C-alpha cells in the first residue's frame, strides 16, 4: 500500500521543491527591482542630508544603472559557463553588501560606491531565468518566467509607492536596512535551497569581450544620464556617444572572431532574438517613462493649473494601479504563452502601454491618470513577461543567461533614454515659477506614445512560435521554433 502512494508523494515533493526554488528566486528578483527605483523619490532628501548638488546626487542613481548594465550580461554568461547557482549567490551577496554599506554611510562618495556594489547584483534576473529553464518542466517554464519578469515592473512601481512612507516616518537609511533584510534572506535561501544546474557551456573567459562591453556601456550610459545636465550637444556628451560607437564596432569585430565569445554575435542575429530586443528597447523607453513622469506630474503644485500638489507618498498612490495590474496580468501572460505563444501577450502589452500614454497626453482629471496607470500595469504585466519567454524560446539552454541578460540590458538602455529625454523636454518648457509647463508633459507623453507605436510594430515583427507544450524539443533547437 505504501508503495502505491509513492508516485503521488514524489510528485508532491517535486512540486514543493519547485515552489521553493521559485519563491527564493522571486525574493531576490523583487529585492533588486525595489532597489532599482526606491532611491529615485529620495534624491531630494539625499541631496539635502548629504549637502550635495543636484548633479552630484544624480550619480546615486546613475552608478547603480551603469553597474547593473555591465554586470547583467557578463555575469549571465559566467553563469552559463561556471554554474548559475554560484553566480546567483555572488550577485545576491553583492546586493546585500551594497545595501549594508548604503545603510550606514553618511557621505555621498561612499553612498555612490554602495550603489555601485548593489548594481553588480543586476545579473539576478538572467541567472534566475536560466535556473528556471534548467530545473522546471517545459510546461511550467513560461508561467515561472512570467512571474519573475513581472517583478521588474511590480517592484519598480512598488519602490516608488513605499519610498514616501519610509522617508516620511524614518530616515533614508531605512530604505536600505529594509532591503538588506530581504537580500540577506534571499542569499541564505539560495545557498540552502537552489540546486546547481548541470547544464554548462565550458569555455575560456573572454576578458577582452568583457572589457569592451563594459567600455561601450559605461560611455553610452554616462552620456545618456548626464546629457540633460551637460546638454546634448556639448563636447563631453557627443564625445562619449562617439566613443561608445567606436568601442561597439571594435567589440562586435572582436566577438565575431573569438572562439569563445562573451556574447555570441550569431545568437544576437537570430530572428527571434534581435526582433524581441528591438521591441524591448522601445517598450523599456515607454514603460519606464511612465514611472518617471506620472509621479512628477501629480507632484506639481496646484498653482501650475494642472498639478495636484501631491506629496511623495500621495504620488506613489497614482502608480499603485500599475503595480496591482502587473500582478494580475503576469500570470495571464504565462498562460497565454503556453496556449498561443509569447508573441501574443507582447503585442497586447505593447498596445496597452501605447494606450496609456495616449490617455496621459489628453488627461485632465485624476481618474484619467489612474486609468493610464492601470493600462500601463496591464502592458507591463503582459509585455515584460513575454519578452523574457521569447528570448528563452529562441536560444539553446547553454546561452540562456547571456541572452536574457542582453535583453534586460536593452530594456535598461531604453529606460535610461526615457528618463533623460523627458528631463530635457520638461527643462525646456518652464513656467516663471520654475515648474514645468503642462505643454512639456504633453510633449513628453506624446513622444513616449510614438516610441511605443514603434514598439508595437517591432513586436509584430517577432517570429511567431508554437505554444510551449507542443514543442519541448524546440527548446533545444531554436531554429525549429521559427515559422
PyMOL commands that set and color helices and strands:
alter all, ss='L'
color gray80, all
select helices_A, chain A and resi 3-37+40-49+54-57+59-82+84-104+108-135+138-169+173-193+207-230+235-257+265-268+271-299+302-304+312-340+342-362+366-394+397-427+438-461+468-470+472-476+478-481
alter helices_A, ss='H'
color red, helices_A
deselect
rebuild
show_as cartoon
